[in-house]
Amino acid sequence: MGLKQKLHTLKEKYKGKKMAPAFNALHTFLYLPNETTHGGTHIKVADDLKRTMNTVILALVPCLIFGIFNAGYQHYAAIDETLRANPWANFITWDNFIMGCWTVLPLVIVSYGVGLAIEFLFAVIKGHEVEEGYLVTGMLVPLIVPVDLPLWMLAVAVAFGVVIGKEVFGGTGMNILNPALTIRAFLFFAYPTWMSGDKVWVHQAVERAGTPDAISGETILGSYAQNQDVVYSLSDMFYGFIPGSVGETSKILIILGAAILIFTKIGSWRIIFSTLVGALTMGLIFNGVVEAGWIGESSKFWGLMNVPFWQHLIIGSILFGAVYMATDPVTASQTNKGKWIYGFLIGLISILIRVFNPAYPEGVFLAILLMNVFAPTIDHYVLQGNIKKRMKRLKVKTA
């Protein structure tokens, strides 16, 4: 008897019982569902929720693999600064890969382990099928946190995010907040010193003046926020050879992921494009303020205001948020016009928070969560506007 037949037998054995959702989830995760539609009223397509989630994960895998290598690279480069002179030669090495796996994979395991355990628990308690929505959230969470985040903090945050950000609203498709960003928001406010990004992670304690400690080193946003010189080139920022959260550093791979999501029509190109336009607009406004002389170098806001407006897209996580977070089909605006407004405001508010919050200069996740709340309102007024236009046309025709 093959594995598929054994799982099918267990599924039939526990059908109608308390543990049925758990066995059904395992069976449908490994194999296609046995149920098919036969009526003429159904639209038969090749994709389903599981395939959609798997496509998003496929778009995230390059960022994860790069993040693994980058974790090892940043570790060894923090110990030996000469490695930064030629990152192309020193990046893809077994040492970097092993060190990265040692630190990044536990984040992935904890994220999926805790999140799926809660999903299974709620499915068993409520007696419904296990939903595939957490497949993407479980991959996103390790990519948006610092690599040195303690695992117990991640476990607590995942539990909070899944229960409060998702299950209390009814599960997949019912939540009003992006679960992955809810988890990051919890970490941001509960453990702010671990989320500030003011240290380059080093696995092995390094002896300095007789005291083992981490090697201090600001991230790019932290350096700009404190009006310090940035030691990384534009190519380093674009290709990702910089410190940062696991999945946010490589902009070229994020663009590749965006192409996959747009080609498969899973991610909205309107939201991605309008988010970037909003960010560039706010960056231009701040550049104009600096050029007009309305703010001087003595100001704590001058460093990030003076960043060339286009450079905001290759530092921090604005691009990652625009591609993988803002496009969440559940929490984003649903109307075409609403998507333009929704994305533009995310980009605008992201750079606004980034500049005026110099202690923790990254605001994209707060901007997305804020607009998640207002997305239904945006769609409501877009629909009302369309109704009024049609009513006017109707009156003109009947007059």
Secondary structure, DSSP 8 states (H G I E B T S, - for coil): --HHHHHHHHHHHTTTSTTHHHHHHHHHHHS--S----STTS---S--HHHHHHHHHHHHHHHHHHHHHHHHHHHHHHH-GGGGG-HHHHSS-HHHHHHHHHHHHHHHHHHHHHHHHHHHHHHHHHT----TTHHHHHHHHHHTS-TT--HHHHHHHHHHHHHHHTGGGTSTTT-SS-HHHHHHHHHHHHSHHHHS--EE--SS-EEETTEEE-EE---HHHHHHTT----S-HHHHHHT-S-SSTTTS-HHHHHHHHHHHHHTT-S-HHHHHHHHHHHHHHHHHHHHHHHTTSS-TTSTTHHHHTS-GGGGGSSTTHHHIIIIITT-TTTS--SHHHHHHHHHHHHHHHHHHHHH-TTS---HHHHHHHHHHHHHHHHHHHHHHHHHHHHHHHHHHH-
